[in-house]
Amino acid sequence: MYLGDYKEDDTLYFCWSTNDKDGAAITRATNGTIKVYKDDGTTESTAGITDTEDFDSITGVHNCKIILTDAFYATGHDYSIVLVGAIIDGETVNAVLATFSIENRFAGSLLFEKAAKLLVNKAIQNKATGAIEYFDDDGEIVILTHTPDDGESIVTRTPS
C-alpha cells in the first residue's frame, strides 16, 4: 500500500492488520520489529517509529506512526516499511506493510510548489517593458520574471 509523498520532517500514520490462518482478527504473540528501508538499500532504520498494537482496543488492528525528522529520512527517496520477526497464529511473519516517499513525486516537488505560487500569488506587469514579475508568498521576493514577446498572432513568454 502506497501511503503517499510526504514533505520533509512530516509525520505519517497508517493502520495495518493481523489475521489468523482462517482470516479472523488476531493479536500478535510476538510484536516483531517495524523497520524502514530507503530505496533499494539494505540499511534500515527504526527511528521515529511508534507501533500501537490493537489500536483503540480493536483486536488485530494496529496503528503505526513514523516521525520523519531523523537524518535517515531524506528528500528525494522512496521508503518501504517492513515488519520483521512477528509471530502471528504460531507463524513467524516478515511482511512489507506499506511504502511512501519524501518529496520524490512531482506533486510534492519544489517545481510544483513554485508553479502553484505563480497561479495564486501577486504578479505585476511593467507596461513599458512588458515584463511580468511573480512574487513569493510574502509578496516581496520575486521568484520568476518573464517578458512576453509579441508576434503577429502569438505571444511567447521567455522566463528569465
VENKADA-V513119 format. One record per residue. N is the residue number from 1. PSI is psi in radians with two decimals (NA if undefined). OMEGA is omega as a letter, one per 30 degrees, with the letter a starting at -180 (none if undefined). D_CENTER is the distance of its C-alpha to the mean C-alpha in whole Angstrom. Layout:
<<N:PSI:OMEGA:D_CENTER> <N:PSI:OMEGA:D_CENTER>>
This chain:
<<1:2.15:l:13> <2:2.18:a:10> <3:-0.32:l:7> <4:-3.12:a:5> <5:1.97:a:2> <6:2.75:l:2> <7:2.76:l:5> <8:2.42:l:8> <9:0.30:l:10> <10:3.09:l:8> <11:2.33:l:9> <12:2.65:l:8> <13:2.50:l:11> <14:2.72:l:13> <15:2.62:l:16> <16:2.88:a:18> <17:2.78:l:22> <18:2.47:a:25> <19:2.68:l:28> <20:-3.09:a:32> <21:-0.39:l:33> <22:-0.03:l:34> <23:-0.06:l:31> <24:2.55:l:32> <25:2.43:a:29> <26:2.58:l:30> <27:2.53:l:29> <28:2.37:l:28> <29:-0.71:l:32> <30:2.22:a:30> <31:-0.58:a:26> <32:-2.92:a:25> <33:2.36:l:22> <34:2.18:a:18> <35:2.69:l:17> <36:2.29:l:14> <37:2.45:a:15> <38:2.27:l:13> <39:-2.24:l:14> <40:0.38:a:17> <41:2.88:l:19> <42:0.03:l:21> <43:2.26:a:20> <44:2.88:l:18> <45:2.57:l:17> <46:0.16:a:18> <47:2.35:l:17> <48:0.10:a:15> <49:2.25:l:16> <50:2.14:a:18> <51:2.06:l:19> <52:1.92:a:21> <53:2.50:l:24> <54:0.98:a:25> <55:2.33:a:23> <56:0.59:l:25> <57:0.45:l:28> <58:1.97:a:27> <59:2.25:l:29> <60:-0.02:l:26> <61:2.16:a:23> <62:2.60:l:21> <63:2.34:l:18> <64:2.31:l:15> <65:2.30:l:13> <66:2.08:l:12> <67:2.11:a:12> <68:0.54:a:10> <69:-0.28:l:13> <70:2.61:a:15> <71:-0.41:l:15> <72:-0.63:a:14> <73:1.69:a:11> <74:2.67:l:11> <75:2.69:l:9> <76:0.37:a:10> <77:2.79:l:9> <78:2.60:a:9> <79:2.55:l:10> <80:2.33:l:12> <81:2.10:a:13> <82:2.32:l:17> <83:2.23:a:20> <84:2.23:l:23> <85:0.41:l:26> <86:2.59:l:26> <87:2.05:a:30> <88:2.12:a:30> <89:0.69:l:33> <90:0.02:a:35> <91:2.51:l:32> <92:2.24:a:30> <93:2.23:l:27> <94:2.20:a:24> <95:2.56:l:21> <96:2.15:a:17> <97:-0.69:a:16> <98:2.94:l:12> <99:2.74:l:10> <100:3.02:l:6> <101:2.85:l:5> <102:1.94:l:4> <103:0.88:a:6> <104:0.31:l:7> <105:2.73:a:8> <106:-0.79:a:11> <107:-0.43:a:10> <108:0.10:a:7> <109:2.83:l:10> <110:-0.60:l:13> <111:-0.76:l:15> <112:-0.78:l:14> <113:-0.72:l:14> <114:-0.74:l:18> <115:-0.71:l:19> <116:-0.69:l:18> <117:-0.62:l:20> <118:-0.55:a:23> <119:-0.58:a:23> <120:-0.29:a:23> <121:3.04:a:25> <122:2.43:l:28> <123:2.44:a:30> <124:2.28:l:34> <125:2.29:l:36> <126:2.01:a:39> <127:-0.52:a:42> <128:-0.76:a:44> <129:-0.36:a:41> <130:-0.13:a:39> <131:2.40:l:36> <132:2.21:l:33> <133:2.26:l:31> <134:2.34:a:27> <135:2.69:l:26> <136:-3.13:a:23> <137:-0.51:a:22> <138:-0.18:a:25> <139:0.11:a:28> <140:-0.71:a:29> <141:2.18:l:27> <142:2.17:l:28> <143:-0.28:l:25> <144:2.42:l:26> <145:2.31:l:30> <146:2.67:a:32> <147:1.94:l:35> <148:2.49:l:36> <149:2.00:a:39> <150:2.22:l:42> <151:-3.06:a:43> <152:-0.71:a:46> <153:-0.03:a:43> <154:2.79:l:40> <155:2.13:l:38> <156:2.27:l:35> <157:2.23:a:33> <158:1.82:l:33> <159:2.57:l:30> <160:NA:none:31>>
